[in-house]
Amino acid sequence: MRKRMEKEMRNSAQIDEAFKNIKTATQVTDVQEMVRKFLTREQTYSSLLKTVSESEAKIDHLKKSNEELRAQLHELTLDSANSQDKSKDAGAVDNDSDIIMMNNELNLVLKEHQRLSDRFKGINIVND
């Protein structure tokens, strides 16, 4: 029984020494205030851990969303490039039809020029 009492007294002395060290380091003399501060810090730490966890989950969600949006942008870019190529092909067809139409007009003008040139020659022969 005596050993037990000595052990309890040593434990009590250690606790008293720990509180003295804490009081000296923190300049807080009230034990209840010290306990409140520890509890408050524990709650703050817990709250910070929760906030960090939520932020990491939000970051993961945003990264996933970003990847999906990048994939959509890539697809849209490819679709846009394909539609531009088709537009160029359609433009080429339009250009081809324009060229054909202009060639026909040129042939008509050349025929008219040839006809007028022949007529001019005929008039010059008559004048001579």
N, CA, C and O atoms as a Tinker XYZ file with bonds, in Angstrom:
   512  protein
     1  N      0.805000   -1.172000    0.000000    73     2
     2  CA     0.000000    0.000000    0.000000    64     1     3
     3  C      0.863000    1.257000    0.000000    63     2     4     5
     4  O      0.534000    2.266000   -0.623000    81     3
     5  N      1.944000    1.164000    0.697000    73     3     6
     6  CA     2.842000    2.298000    0.789000    64     5     7
     7  C      3.474000    2.593000   -0.573000    63     6     8     9
     8  O      3.634000    3.755000   -0.947000    81     7
     9  N      3.833000    1.537000   -1.312000    73     7    10
    10  CA     4.419000    1.691000   -2.650000    64     9    11
    11  C      3.427000    2.368000   -3.592000    63    10    12    13
    12  O      3.776000    3.216000   -4.412000    81    11
    13  N      2.191000    1.956000   -3.434000    73    11    14
    14  CA     1.150000    2.534000   -4.286000    64    13    15
    15  C      1.016000    4.023000   -3.996000    63    14    16    17
    16  O      0.885000    4.825000   -4.920000    81    15
    17  N      1.049000    4.393000   -2.735000    73    15    18
    18  CA     0.920000    5.784000   -2.347000    64    17    19
    19  C      2.118000    6.590000   -2.859000    63    18    20    21
    20  O      1.953000    7.720000   -3.317000    81    19
    21  N      3.304000    6.022000   -2.784000    73    19    22
    22  CA     4.499000    6.705000   -3.285000    64    21    23
    23  C      4.411000    6.892000   -4.800000    63    22    24    25
    24  O      4.788000    7.935000   -5.335000    81    23
    25  N      3.915000    5.878000   -5.467000    73    23    26
    26  CA     3.748000    5.957000   -6.918000    64    25    27
    27  C      2.749000    7.061000   -7.275000    63    26    28    29
    28  O      2.996000    7.839000   -8.197000    81    27
    29  N      1.645000    7.138000   -6.568000    73    27    30
    30  CA     0.640000    8.174000   -6.796000    64    29    31
    31  C      1.247000    9.557000   -6.557000    63    30    32    33
    32  O      0.983000   10.487000   -7.320000    81    31
    33  N      2.032000    9.698000   -5.537000    73    31    34
    34  CA     2.649000   10.985000   -5.218000    64    33    35
    35  C      3.644000   11.391000   -6.301000    63    34    36    37
    36  O      3.726000   12.563000   -6.670000    81    35
    37  N      4.406000   10.410000   -6.811000    73    35    38
    38  CA     5.348000   10.724000   -7.903000    64    37    39
    39  C      4.583000   11.161000   -9.144000    63    38    40    41
    40  O      4.962000   12.130000   -9.802000    81    39
    41  N      3.507000   10.449000   -9.466000    73    39    42
    42  CA     2.674000   10.823000  -10.617000    64    41    43
    43  C      2.099000   12.223000  -10.433000    63    42    44    45
    44  O      2.092000   13.023000  -11.368000    81    43
    45  N      1.625000   12.512000   -9.244000    73    43    46
    46  CA     1.068000   13.823000   -8.947000    64    45    47
    47  C      2.142000   14.897000   -9.074000    63    46    48    49
    48  O      1.878000   15.984000   -9.589000    81    47
    49  N      3.337000   14.601000   -8.613000    73    47    50
    50  CA     4.447000   15.556000   -8.710000    64    49    51
    51  C      4.811000   15.793000  -10.169000    63    50    52    53
    52  O      5.113000   16.921000  -10.560000    81    51
    53  N      4.785000   14.743000  -10.972000    73    51    54
    54  CA     5.082000   14.889000  -12.398000    64    53    55
    55  C      4.028000   15.765000  -13.078000    63    54    56    57
    56  O      4.352000   16.625000  -13.897000    81    55
    57  N      2.772000   15.532000  -12.725000    73    55    58
    58  CA     1.685000   16.333000  -13.306000    64    57    59
    59  C      1.835000   17.781000  -12.879000    63    58    60    61
    60  O      1.685000   18.686000  -13.701000    81    59
    61  N      2.131000   18.018000  -11.593000    73    59    62
    62  CA     2.337000   19.383000  -11.111000    64    61    63
    63  C      3.503000   20.045000  -11.838000    63    62    64    65
    64  O      3.422000   21.216000  -12.210000    81    63
    65  N      4.564000   19.311000  -12.035000    73    63    66
    66  CA     5.734000   19.859000  -12.738000    64    65    67
    67  C      5.383000   20.189000  -14.186000    63    66    68    69
    68  O      5.814000   21.217000  -14.709000    81    67
    69  N      4.603000   19.327000  -14.838000    73    67    70
    70  CA     4.172000   19.571000  -16.219000    64    69    71
    71  C      3.322000   20.826000  -16.286000    63    70    72    73
    72  O      3.511000   21.651000  -17.180000    81    71
    73  N      2.372000   20.990000  -15.342000    73    71    74
    74  CA     1.545000   22.195000  -15.328000    64    73    75
    75  C      2.394000   23.439000  -15.082000    63    74    76    77
    76  O      2.146000   24.482000  -15.686000    81    75
    77  N      3.393000   23.342000  -14.201000    73    75    78
    78  CA     4.272000   24.490000  -13.948000    64    77    79
    79  C      5.007000   24.868000  -15.234000    63    78    80    81
    80  O      5.121000   26.049000  -15.562000    81    79
    81  N      5.498000   23.878000  -15.952000    73    79    82
    82  CA     6.192000   24.147000  -17.216000    64    81    83
    83  C      5.256000   24.787000  -18.235000    63    82    84    85
    84  O      5.638000   25.721000  -18.940000    81    83
    85  N      4.044000   24.283000  -18.305000    73    83    86
    86  CA     3.048000   24.847000  -19.228000    64    85    87
    87  C      2.723000   26.271000  -18.822000    63    86    88    89
    88  O      2.659000   27.155000  -19.675000    81    87
    89  N      2.515000   26.511000  -17.535000    73    87    90
    90  CA     2.210000   27.859000  -17.045000    64    89    91
    91  C      3.337000   28.814000  -17.381000    63    90    92    93
    92  O      3.092000   29.947000  -17.795000    81    91
    93  N      4.553000   28.371000  -17.208000    73    91    94
    94  CA     5.708000   29.226000  -17.499000    64    93    95
    95  C      5.778000   29.525000  -18.996000    63    94    96    97
    96  O      6.025000   30.664000  -19.392000    81    95
    97  N      5.562000   28.518000  -19.813000    73    95    98
    98  CA     5.681000   28.692000  -21.263000    64    97    99
    99  C      4.533000   29.507000  -21.845000    63    98   100   101
   100  O      4.737000   30.291000  -22.772000    81    99
   101  N      3.337000   29.331000  -21.312000    73    99   102
   102  CA     2.163000   29.987000  -21.903000    64   101   103
   103  C      1.756000   31.257000  -21.175000    63   102   104   105
   104  O      0.931000   32.021000  -21.675000    81   103
   105  N      2.314000   31.485000  -20.024000    73   103   106
   106  CA     1.938000   32.640000  -19.188000    64   105   107
   107  C      0.476000   32.570000  -18.754000    63   106   108   109
   108  O     -0.115000   33.590000  -18.399000    81   107
   109  N     -0.110000   31.370000  -18.779000    73   107   110
   110  CA    -1.480000   31.152000  -18.322000    64   109   111
   111  C     -1.402000   30.470000  -16.971000    63   110   112   113
   112  O     -0.769000   29.423000  -16.829000    81   111
   113  N     -2.054000   31.072000  -15.972000    73   111   114
   114  CA    -1.973000   30.526000  -14.613000    64   113   115
   115  C     -3.200000   29.729000  -14.226000    63   114   116   117
   116  O     -3.132000   28.889000  -13.328000    81   115
   117  N     -4.319000   29.974000  -14.882000    73   115   118
   118  CA    -5.565000   29.284000  -14.553000    64   117   119
   119  C     -5.621000   27.947000  -15.292000    63   118   120   121
   120  O     -5.536000   27.907000  -16.520000    81   119
   121  N     -5.759000   26.879000  -14.559000    73   119   122
   122  CA    -5.797000   25.537000  -15.132000    64   121   123
   123  C     -7.010000   25.380000  -16.040000    63   122   124   125
   124  O     -6.890000   24.784000  -17.111000    81   123
   125  N     -8.158000   25.886000  -15.653000    73   123   126
   126  CA    -9.380000   25.780000  -16.465000    64   125   127
   127  C     -9.198000   26.504000  -17.804000    63   126   128   129
   128  O     -9.636000   26.013000  -18.844000    81   127
   129  N     -8.559000   27.654000  -17.772000    73   127   130
   130  CA    -8.297000   28.392000  -19.014000    64   129   131
   131  C     -7.364000   27.587000  -19.919000    63   130   132   133
   132  O     -7.543000   27.553000  -21.136000    81   131
   133  N     -6.372000   26.942000  -19.314000    73   131   134
   134  CA    -5.448000   26.103000  -20.063000    64   133   135
   135  C     -6.204000   24.963000  -20.760000    63   134   136   137
   136  O     -5.981000   24.671000  -21.935000    81   135
   137  N     -7.102000   24.332000  -19.999000    73   135   138
   138  CA    -7.892000   23.227000  -20.544000    64   137   139
   139  C     -8.762000   23.728000  -21.695000    63   138   140   141
   140  O     -8.869000   23.070000  -22.729000    81   139
   141  N     -9.386000   24.899000  -21.513000    73   139   142
   142  CA   -10.225000   25.480000  -22.584000    64   141   143
   143  C     -9.389000   25.730000  -23.843000    63   142   144   145
   144  O     -9.828000   25.453000  -24.959000    81   143
   145  N     -8.185000   26.256000  -23.643000    73   143   146
   146  CA    -7.326000   26.532000  -24.799000    64   145   147
   147  C     -6.961000   25.240000  -25.532000    63   146   148   149
   148  O     -6.988000   25.183000  -26.761000    81   147
   149  N     -6.622000   24.206000  -24.761000    73   147   150
   150  CA    -6.302000   22.927000  -25.400000    64   149   151
   151  C     -7.505000   22.377000  -26.158000    63   150   152   153
   152  O     -7.369000   21.884000  -27.278000    81   151
   153  N     -8.688000   22.464000  -25.538000    73   151   154
   154  CA    -9.899000   21.969000  -26.202000    64   153   155
   155  C    -10.196000   22.789000  -27.456000    63   154   156   157
   156  O    -10.556000   22.241000  -28.498000    81   155
   157  N    -10.040000   24.109000  -27.342000    73   155   158
   158  CA   -10.282000   24.980000  -28.491000    64   157   159
   159  C     -9.308000   24.660000  -29.621000    63   158   160   161
   160  O     -9.687000   24.589000  -30.790000    81   159
   161  N     -8.062000   24.471000  -29.249000    73   159   162
   162  CA    -7.070000   24.128000  -30.279000    64   161   163
   163  C     -7.376000   22.777000  -30.898000    63   162   164   165
   164  O     -7.196000   22.587000  -32.101000    81   163
   165  N     -7.831000   21.847000  -30.094000    73   163   166
   166  CA    -8.200000   20.523000  -30.608000    64   165   167
   167  C     -9.357000   20.653000  -31.597000    63   166   168   169
   168  O     -9.350000   20.035000  -32.661000    81   167
   169  N    -10.349000   21.464000  -31.232000    73   167   170
   170  CA   -11.493000   21.673000  -32.122000    64   169   171
   171  C    -11.050000   22.385000  -33.402000    63   170   172   173
   172  O    -11.492000   22.039000  -34.498000    81   171
   173  N    -10.178000   23.375000  -33.253000    73   171   174
   174  CA    -9.675000   24.099000  -34.419000    64   173   175
   175  C     -8.900000   23.153000  -35.331000    63   174   176   177
   176  O     -9.077000   23.175000  -36.549000    81   175
   177  N     -8.055000   22.337000  -34.749000    73   175   178
   178  CA    -7.277000   21.373000  -35.525000    64   177   179
   179  C     -8.201000   20.403000  -36.252000    63   178   180   181
   180  O     -8.002000   20.102000  -37.429000    81   179
   181  N     -9.208000   19.920000  -35.539000    73   179   182
   182  CA   -10.175000   19.004000  -36.142000    64   181   183
   183  C    -10.908000   19.692000  -37.295000    63   182   184   185
   184  O    -11.109000   19.106000  -38.358000    81   183
   185  N    -11.297000   20.931000  -37.066000    73   183   186
   186  CA   -11.985000   21.698000  -38.105000    64   185   187
   187  C    -11.082000   21.906000  -39.319000    63   186   188   189
   188  O    -11.535000   21.805000  -40.459000    81   187
   189  N     -9.808000   22.195000  -39.072000    73   187   190
   190  CA    -8.864000   22.378000  -40.169000    64   189   191
   191  C     -8.682000   21.084000  -40.963000    63   190   192   193
   192  O     -8.628000   21.105000  -42.192000    81   191
   193  N     -8.588000   19.962000  -40.255000    73   191   194
   194  CA    -8.465000   18.675000  -40.957000    64   193   195
   195  C     -9.684000   18.408000  -41.837000    63   194   196   197
   196  O     -9.560000   17.920000  -42.960000    81   195
   197  N    -10.862000   18.738000  -41.308000    73   195   198
   198  CA   -12.095000   18.543000  -42.079000    64   197   199
   199  C    -12.089000   19.447000  -43.313000    63   198   200   201
   200  O    -12.447000   19.017000  -44.410000    81   199
   201  N    -11.678000   20.706000  -43.121000    73   199   202
   202  CA   -11.626000   21.651000  -44.239000    64   201   203
   203  C    -10.629000   21.198000  -45.297000    63   202   204   205
   204  O    -10.901000   21.294000  -46.494000    81   203
   205  N     -9.479000   20.705000  -44.857000    73   203   206
   206  CA    -8.476000   20.194000  -45.803000    64   205   207
   207  C     -9.038000   19.021000  -46.588000    63   206   208   209
   208  O     -8.855000   18.931000  -47.802000    81   207
   209  N     -9.710000   18.138000  -45.903000    73   207   210
   210  CA   -10.298000   16.974000  -46.574000    64   209   211
   211  C    -11.340000   17.406000  -47.610000    63   210   212   213
   212  O    -11.360000   16.895000  -48.729000    81   211
   213  N    -12.201000   18.347000  -47.227000    73   211   214
   214  CA   -13.213000   18.848000  -48.163000    64   213   215
   215  C    -12.561000   19.546000  -49.346000    63   214   216   217
   216  O    -13.005000   19.399000  -50.485000    81   215
   217  N    -11.502000   20.309000  -49.071000    73   215   218
   218  CA   -10.807000   21.011000  -50.152000    64   217   219
   219  C    -10.150000   20.028000  -51.113000    63   218   220   221
   220  O    -10.178000   20.230000  -52.327000    81   219
   221  N     -9.563000   18.972000  -50.576000    73   219   222
   222  CA    -8.953000   17.960000  -51.445000    64   221   223
   223  C    -10.006000   17.278000  -52.309000    63   222   224   225
   224  O     -9.768000   16.996000  -53.483000    81   223
   225  N    -11.171000   17.014000  -51.723000    73   223   226
   226  CA   -12.252000   16.399000  -52.505000    64   225   227
   227  C    -12.709000   17.359000  -53.601000    63   226   228   229
   228  O    -12.977000   16.944000  -54.728000    81   227
   229  N    -12.796000   18.646000  -53.262000    73   227   230
   230  CA   -13.204000   19.652000  -54.254000    64   229   231
   231  C    -12.167000   19.754000  -55.367000    63   230   232   233
   232  O    -12.521000   19.867000  -56.540000    81   231
   233  N    -10.887000   19.715000  -55.000000    73   231   234
   234  CA    -9.817000   19.767000  -56.002000    64   233   235
   235  C     -9.912000   18.559000  -56.933000    63   234   236   237
   236  O     -9.787000   18.698000  -58.149000    81   235
   237  N    -10.132000   17.377000  -56.360000    73   235   238
   238  CA   -10.271000   16.170000  -57.185000    64   237   239
   239  C    -11.443000   16.313000  -58.151000    63   238   240   241
   240  O    -11.341000   15.962000  -59.326000    81   239
   241  N    -12.557000   16.833000  -57.640000    73   239   242
   242  CA   -13.738000   17.032000  -58.490000    64   241   243
   243  C    -13.432000   18.031000  -59.609000    63   242   244   245
   244  O    -13.799000   17.812000  -60.764000    81   243
   245  N    -12.757000   19.127000  -59.258000    73   243   246
   246  CA   -12.434000   20.139000  -60.263000    64   245   247
   247  C    -11.442000   19.606000  -61.300000    63   246   248   249
   248  O    -11.544000   19.933000  -62.483000    81   247
   249  N    -10.480000   18.785000  -60.859000    73   247   250
   250  CA    -9.544000   18.180000  -61.808000    64   249   251
   251  C    -10.280000   17.282000  -62.785000    63   250   252   253
   252  O    -10.013000   17.304000  -63.986000    81   251
   253  N    -11.211000   16.488000  -62.261000    73   251   254
   254  CA   -11.988000   15.587000  -63.121000    64   253   255
   255  C    -12.825000   16.404000  -64.105000    63   254   256   257
   256  O    -12.887000   16.092000  -65.295000    81   255
   257  N    -13.460000   17.443000  -63.594000    73   255   258
   258  CA   -14.266000   18.311000  -64.446000    64   257   259
   259  C    -13.399000   18.976000  -65.510000    63   258   260   261
   260  O    -13.802000   19.091000  -66.667000    81   259
   261  N    -12.217000   19.408000  -65.111000    73   259   262
   262  CA   -11.287000   20.044000  -66.046000    64   261   263
   263  C    -10.887000   19.078000  -67.154000    63   262   264   265
   264  O    -10.833000   19.456000  -68.324000    81   263
   265  N    -10.606000   17.835000  -66.785000    73   263   266
   266  CA   -10.236000   16.825000  -67.787000    64   265   267
   267  C    -11.388000   16.597000  -68.765000    63   266   268   269
   268  O    -11.173000   16.488000  -69.972000    81   267
   269  N    -12.616000   16.526000  -68.234000    73   267   270
   270  CA   -13.776000   16.314000  -69.098000    64   269   271
   271  C    -13.951000   17.500000  -70.050000    63   270   272   273
   272  O    -14.230000   17.319000  -71.236000    81   271
   273  N    -13.784000   18.706000  -69.519000    73   271   274
   274  CA   -13.930000   19.894000  -70.367000    64   273   275
   275  C    -12.826000   19.967000  -71.414000    63   274   276   277
   276  O    -13.072000   20.381000  -72.547000    81   275
   277  N    -11.617000   19.570000  -71.045000    73   275   278
   278  CA   -10.525000   19.543000  -72.025000    64   277   279
   279  C    -10.838000   18.549000  -73.142000    63   278   280   281
   280  O    -10.587000   18.820000  -74.316000    81   279
   281  N    -11.390000   17.394000  -72.764000    73   279   282
   282  CA   -11.754000   16.392000  -73.767000    64   281   283
   283  C    -12.832000   16.944000  -74.698000    63   282   284   285
   284  O    -12.768000   16.752000  -75.913000    81   283
   285  N    -13.818000   17.630000  -74.126000    73   283   286
   286  CA   -14.870000   18.229000  -74.953000    64   285   287
   287  C    -14.288000   19.290000  -75.880000    63   286   288   289
   288  O    -14.654000   19.365000  -77.053000    81   287
   289  N    -13.385000   20.108000  -75.353000    73   287   290
   290  CA   -12.744000   21.137000  -76.175000    64   289   291
   291  C    -11.974000   20.498000  -77.320000    63   290   292   293
   292  O    -12.022000   20.976000  -78.453000    81   291
   293  N    -11.264000   19.418000  -77.021000    73   291   294
   294  CA   -10.511000   18.717000  -78.057000    64   293   295
   295  C    -11.450000   18.193000  -79.147000    63   294   296   297
   296  O    -11.177000   18.330000  -80.340000    81   295
   297  N    -12.558000   17.593000  -78.714000    73   295   298
   298  CA   -13.534000   17.084000  -79.683000    64   297   299
   299  C    -14.108000   18.222000  -80.522000    63   298   300   301
   300  O    -14.241000   18.096000  -81.739000    81   299
   301  N    -14.445000   19.327000  -79.869000    73   299   302
   302  CA   -14.989000   20.473000  -80.599000    64   301   303
   303  C    -13.966000   21.043000  -81.572000    63   302   304   305
   304  O    -14.312000   21.454000  -82.679000    81   303
   305  N    -12.705000   21.064000  -81.152000    73   303   306
   306  CA   -11.654000   21.552000  -82.036000    64   305   307
   307  C    -11.543000   20.652000  -83.262000    63   306   308   309
   308  O    -11.418000   21.130000  -84.389000    81   307
   309  N    -11.592000   19.329000  -83.023000    73   307   310
   310  CA   -11.541000   18.397000  -84.149000    64   309   311
   311  C    -12.756000   18.566000  -85.055000    63   310   312   313
   312  O    -12.630000   18.580000  -86.279000    81   311
   313  N    -13.944000   18.695000  -84.437000    73   311   314
   314  CA   -15.159000   18.890000  -85.226000    64   313   315
   315  C    -15.072000   20.173000  -86.042000    63   314   316   317
   316  O    -15.469000   20.207000  -87.207000    81   315
   317  N    -14.554000   21.220000  -85.427000    73   315   318
   318  CA   -14.417000   22.505000  -86.111000    64   317   319
   319  C    -13.454000   22.382000  -87.282000    63   318   320   321
   320  O    -13.712000   22.901000  -88.367000    81   319
   321  N    -12.336000   21.687000  -87.052000    73   319   322
   322  CA   -11.359000   21.490000  -88.127000    64   321   323
   323  C    -11.978000   20.684000  -89.257000    63   322   324   325
   324  O    -11.765000   20.992000  -90.430000    81   323
   325  N    -12.752000   19.643000  -88.908000    73   323   326
   326  CA   -13.407000   18.829000  -89.935000    64   325   327
   327  C    -14.425000   19.644000  -90.712000    63   326   328   329
   328  O    -14.518000   19.528000  -91.933000    81   327
   329  N    -15.197000   20.479000  -89.998000    73   327   330
   330  CA   -16.203000   21.277000  -90.699000    64   329   331
   331  C    -15.538000   22.333000  -91.569000    63   330   332   333
   332  O    -16.065000   22.685000  -92.624000    81   331
   333  N    -14.378000   22.846000  -91.137000    73   331   334
   334  CA   -13.654000   23.806000  -91.971000    64   333   335
   335  C    -13.130000   23.115000  -93.220000    63   334   336   337
   336  O    -13.164000   23.675000  -94.316000    81   335
   337  N    -12.638000   21.873000  -93.036000    73   335   338
   338  CA   -12.177000   21.119000  -94.193000    64   337   339
   339  C    -13.330000   20.882000  -95.164000    63   338   340   341
   340  O    -13.162000   20.981000  -96.380000    81   339
   341  N    -14.500000   20.568000  -94.615000    73   339   342
   342  CA   -15.672000   20.364000  -95.471000    64   341   343
   343  C    -16.059000   21.662000  -96.145000    63   342   344   345
   344  O    -16.444000   21.675000  -97.314000    81   343
   345  N    -15.954000   22.765000  -95.395000    73   343   346
   346  CA   -16.250000   24.072000  -95.985000    64   345   347
   347  C    -15.275000   24.365000  -97.107000    63   346   348   349
   348  O    -15.656000   24.896000  -98.150000    81   347
   349  N    -14.000000   24.014000  -96.886000    73   347   350
   350  CA   -13.014000   24.229000  -97.936000    64   349   351
   351  C    -13.350000   23.379000  -99.143000    63   350   352   353
   352  O    -13.241000   23.826000 -100.284000    81   351
   353  N    -13.771000   22.109000  -98.871000    73   351   354
   354  CA   -14.164000   21.238000  -99.971000    64   353   355
   355  C    -15.372000   21.817000 -100.691000    63   354   356   357
   356  O    -15.423000   21.831000 -101.921000    81   355
   357  N    -16.344000   22.293000  -99.921000    73   355   358
   358  CA   -17.529000   22.915000 -100.524000    64   357   359
   359  C    -17.111000   24.173000 -101.256000    63   358   360   361
   360  O    -17.616000   24.463000 -102.340000    81   359
   361  N    -16.182000   24.928000 -100.663000    73   359   362
   362  CA   -15.660000   26.131000 -101.309000    64   361   363
   363  C    -14.925000   25.779000 -102.587000    63   362   364   365
   364  O    -15.002000   26.500000 -103.582000    81   363
   365  N    -14.217000   24.671000 -102.552000    73   363   366
   366  CA   -13.504000   24.225000 -103.746000    64   365   367
   367  C    -14.500000   23.866000 -104.839000    63   366   368   369
   368  O    -14.283000   24.177000 -106.010000    81   367
   369  N    -15.592000   23.213000 -104.456000    73   367   370
   370  CA   -16.638000   22.894000 -105.430000    64   369   371
   371  C    -17.235000   24.180000 -105.979000    63   370   372   373
   372  O    -17.464000   24.307000 -107.182000    81   371
   373  N    -17.488000   25.145000 -105.077000    73   371   374
   374  CA   -17.998000   26.441000 -105.529000    64   373   375
   375  C    -16.998000   27.103000 -106.454000    63   374   376   377
   376  O    -17.370000   27.661000 -107.486000    81   375
   377  N    -15.723000   27.043000 -106.083000    73   375   378
   378  CA   -14.683000   27.633000 -106.922000    64   377   379
   379  C    -14.624000   26.932000 -108.265000    63   378   380   381
   380  O    -14.454000   27.573000 -109.302000    81   379
   381  N    -14.768000   25.594000 -108.243000    73   379   382
   382  CA   -14.765000   24.843000 -109.497000    64   381   383
   383  C    -15.928000   25.287000 -110.389000    63   382   384   385
   384  O    -15.741000   25.487000 -111.589000    81   383
   385  N    -17.091000   25.438000 -109.833000    73   383   386
   386  CA   -18.235000   25.863000 -110.645000    64   385   387
   387  C    -18.034000   27.298000 -111.135000    63   386   388   389
   388  O    -18.443000   27.635000 -112.246000    81   387
   389  N    -17.409000   28.141000 -110.314000    73   387   390
   390  CA   -17.104000   29.508000 -110.756000    64   389   391
   391  C    -16.120000   29.484000 -111.924000    63   390   392   393
   392  O    -16.268000   30.234000 -112.888000    81   391
   393  N    -15.132000   28.629000 -111.826000    73   391   394
   394  CA   -14.142000   28.521000 -112.898000    64   393   395
   395  C    -14.796000   28.032000 -114.179000    63   394   396   397
   396  O    -14.510000   28.550000 -115.259000    81   395
   397  N    -15.653000   27.058000 -114.071000    73   395   398
   398  CA   -16.353000   26.534000 -115.254000    64   397   399
   399  C    -17.207000   27.639000 -115.884000    63   398   400   401
   400  O    -17.200000   27.822000 -117.101000    81   399
   401  N    -17.935000   28.366000 -115.047000    73   399   402
   402  CA   -18.792000   29.434000 -115.554000    64   401   403
   403  C    -17.942000   30.522000 -116.221000    63   402   404   405
   404  O    -18.306000   31.023000 -117.286000    81   403
   405  N    -16.824000   30.887000 -115.609000    73   403   406
   406  CA   -15.959000   31.919000 -116.202000    64   405   407
   407  C    -15.324000   31.433000 -117.500000    63   406   408   409
   408  O    -15.161000   32.206000 -118.444000    81   407
   409  N    -14.969000   30.164000 -117.543000    73   407   410
   410  CA   -14.421000   29.604000 -118.791000    64   409   411
   411  C    -15.459000   29.661000 -119.904000    63   410   412   413
   412  O    -15.125000   29.969000 -121.049000    81   411
   413  N    -16.709000   29.367000 -119.580000    73   411   414
   414  CA   -17.781000   29.454000 -120.574000    64   413   415
   415  C    -17.940000   30.884000 -121.067000    63   414   416   417
   416  O    -18.089000   31.131000 -122.264000    81   415
   417  N    -17.903000   31.840000 -120.107000    73   415   418
   418  CA   -18.014000   33.248000 -120.502000    64   417   419
   419  C    -16.830000   33.658000 -121.367000    63   418   420   421
   420  O    -16.992000   34.379000 -122.352000    81   419
   421  N    -15.625000   33.192000 -120.993000    73   419   422
   422  CA   -14.439000   33.505000 -121.778000    64   421   423
   423  C    -14.557000   32.944000 -123.195000    63   422   424   425
   424  O    -14.199000   33.612000 -124.165000    81   423
   425  N    -15.052000   31.735000 -123.307000    73   423   426
   426  CA   -15.251000   31.143000 -124.640000    64   425   427
   427  C    -16.233000   31.962000 -125.465000    63   426   428   429
   428  O    -16.025000   32.187000 -126.657000    81   427
   429  N    -17.321000   32.411000 -124.808000    73   427   430
   430  CA   -18.275000   33.247000 -125.534000    64   429   431
   431  C    -17.628000   34.558000 -125.987000    63   430   432   433
   432  O    -17.847000   35.001000 -127.114000    81   431
   433  N    -16.835000   35.175000 -125.113000    73   431   434
   434  CA   -16.164000   36.430000 -125.465000    64   433   435
   435  C    -15.145000   36.189000 -126.577000    63   434   436   437
   436  O    -15.023000   36.998000 -127.497000    81   435
   437  N    -14.423000   35.089000 -126.493000    73   435   438
   438  CA   -13.454000   34.777000 -127.553000    64   437   439
   439  C    -14.164000   34.545000 -128.897000    63   438   440   441
   440  O    -13.680000   34.978000 -129.943000    81   439
   441  N    -15.293000   33.872000 -128.857000    73   439   442
   442  CA   -16.065000   33.653000 -130.092000    64   441   443
   443  C    -16.552000   34.989000 -130.654000    63   442   444   445
   444  O    -16.492000   35.238000 -131.858000    81   443
   445  N    -17.034000   35.837000 -129.750000    73   443   446
   446  CA   -17.502000   37.165000 -130.172000    64   445   447
   447  C    -16.342000   37.971000 -130.736000    63   446   448   449
   448  O    -16.495000   38.681000 -131.730000    81   447
   449  N    -15.173000   37.859000 -130.093000    73   447   450
   450  CA   -13.989000   38.563000 -130.580000    64   449   451
   451  C    -13.597000   38.055000 -131.966000    63   450   452   453
   452  O    -13.284000   38.835000 -132.866000    81   451
   453  N    -13.620000   36.749000 -132.113000    73   451   454
   454  CA   -13.289000   36.159000 -133.410000    64   453   455
   455  C    -14.276000   36.615000 -134.488000    63   454   456   457
   456  O    -13.879000   36.944000 -135.606000    81   455
   457  N    -15.558000   36.629000 -134.139000    73   455   458
   458  CA   -16.585000   37.081000 -135.092000    64   457   459
   459  C    -16.367000   38.536000 -135.480000    63   458   460   461
   460  O    -16.447000   38.896000 -136.655000    81   459
   461  N    -16.084000   39.388000 -134.458000    73   459   462
   462  CA   -15.847000   40.802000 -134.754000    64   461   463
   463  C    -14.549000   40.991000 -135.538000    63   462   464   465
   464  O    -14.464000   41.854000 -136.411000    81   463
   465  N    -13.558000   40.193000 -135.226000    73   463   466
   466  CA   -12.292000   40.282000 -135.953000    64   465   467
   467  C    -12.493000   39.899000 -137.418000    63   466   468   469
   468  O    -11.952000   40.556000 -138.308000    81   467
   469  N    -13.259000   38.847000 -137.675000    73   467   470
   470  CA   -13.563000   38.440000 -139.047000    64   469   471
   471  C    -14.338000   39.533000 -139.757000    63   470   472   473
   472  O    -14.064000   39.832000 -140.919000    81   471
   473  N    -15.271000   40.114000 -139.093000    73   471   474
   474  CA   -16.076000   41.199000 -139.674000    64   473   475
   475  C    -15.200000   42.404000 -139.991000    63   474   476   477
   476  O    -15.357000   43.035000 -141.036000    81   475
   477  N    -14.269000   42.725000 -139.079000    73   475   478
   478  CA   -13.376000   43.840000 -139.271000    64   477   479
   479  C    -12.506000   43.598000 -140.523000    63   478   480   481
   480  O    -12.300000   44.491000 -141.346000    81   479
   481  N    -12.013000   42.370000 -140.628000    73   479   482
   482  CA   -11.206000   42.042000 -141.796000    64   481   483
   483  C    -12.036000   42.199000 -143.077000    63   482   484   485
   484  O    -11.557000   42.708000 -144.091000    81   483
   485  N    -13.285000   41.748000 -142.999000    73   483   486
   486  CA   -14.169000   41.863000 -144.174000    64   485   487
   487  C    -14.395000   43.322000 -144.526000    63   486   488   489
   488  O    -14.425000   43.682000 -145.703000    81   487
   489  N    -14.553000   44.152000 -143.527000    73   487   490
   490  CA   -14.790000   45.594000 -143.773000    64   489   491
   491  C    -13.526000   46.214000 -144.364000    63   490   492   493
   492  O    -13.603000   47.040000 -145.274000    81   491
   493  N    -12.382000   45.823000 -143.855000    73   491   494
   494  CA   -11.118000   46.371000 -144.371000    64   493   495
   495  C    -10.908000   45.956000 -145.838000    63   494   496   497
   496  O    -10.385000   46.737000 -146.632000    81   495
   497  N    -11.305000   44.761000 -146.187000    73   495   498
   498  CA   -11.163000   44.303000 -147.566000    64   497   499
   499  C    -12.059000   45.138000 -148.457000    63   498   500   501
   500  O    -11.651000   45.545000 -149.545000    81   499
   501  N    -13.277000   45.397000 -148.004000    73   499   502
   502  CA   -14.236000   46.170000 -148.786000    64   501   503
   503  C    -13.721000   47.587000 -148.932000    63   502   504   505
   504  O    -13.866000   48.182000 -150.000000    81   503
   505  N    -13.123000   48.146000 -147.887000    73   503   506
   506  CA   -12.622000   49.528000 -147.942000    64   505   507
   507  C    -11.436000   49.649000 -148.879000    63   506   508   509
   508  O    -11.256000   50.658000 -149.560000    81   507
   509  N    -10.651000   48.623000 -148.897000    73   507   510
   510  CA    -9.460000   48.699000 -149.777000    64   509   511
   511  C     -9.922000   48.646000 -151.196000    63   510   512
   512  O     -9.103000   48.694000 -152.114000    81   511
